[in-house]
Amino acid sequence: MKLGRLFGGQLPKLVIFDLDGTLLDSVPDLAGAIDSMLLELGRPAAGIERVRDWVGNGSAVLVRRALAGSIEHAGVDAEEAELAHRAFLQAYSAGHVLTTIYPGVMAFLDALKKQGIPMAVATNKPERFVAPLLEEKGMLGYFDWLVGGDTLPVQKPDPAALYWIMREAGVAAADTLFVGDSRNDVLAGQAAGVKVLAVSYGYNHGRPVSLENPDLLVDSLDVLI
């Protein structure tokens, strides 16, 4: 596998993945739930393209951005945001039929599994959705550890999720790869001292992820097989 270029000719001993925007294109279902929440509150729908730019910092921040109609959300009322968040979670729980696996992902997961490399997911998505969504898409069996946005007291870009997974796996940062699509992922990986592989197709608030200086950038994960 071509990952050896990041590890001195060796393969990583642990690969951790972000979820939304990296493994799964989940924006269509997230946008549907956001629009359902907004309409319930008597507000106009946001639409998929605006929601695409708001995703990446967890569901509570996504909802606040939707209420503000902007990525900046400091002025949103806390009580209104809490009520809206509950409405969003209820709507999102209804299903994920529009969420799809990105091309190249399954081939890459299969290649890592064939090499016996353990894998994990570290996402800012609420933990309650992570395992069911992966199971629904036929991916759950690939991952030994799952960390959601509310599993720990902090979320990415804090590196706590990566530290936790590395401790559980017994793998050092020097032997770990983190795969993501956004500034939050690159910052978390850099803070944890791991190599960061970024994919160009995900969600980074409308900004090319190449500007975040990952260790390696690819357009599709299967080019690394």
PyMOL commands that set and color helices and strands:
alter all, ss='L'
color gray80, all
select helices_A, chain A and resi 2-6+27-40+48-54+59-68+78-92+105-114+127-136+140-142+160-169+173-175+183-192+209-212+221-224
alter helices_A, ss='H'
color red, helices_A
select strands_A, chain A and resi 14-17+24-25+100-101+119-122+145-147+176-180+195-199+216-218
alter strands_A, ss='S'
color yellow, strands_A
deselect
rebuild
show_as cartoon
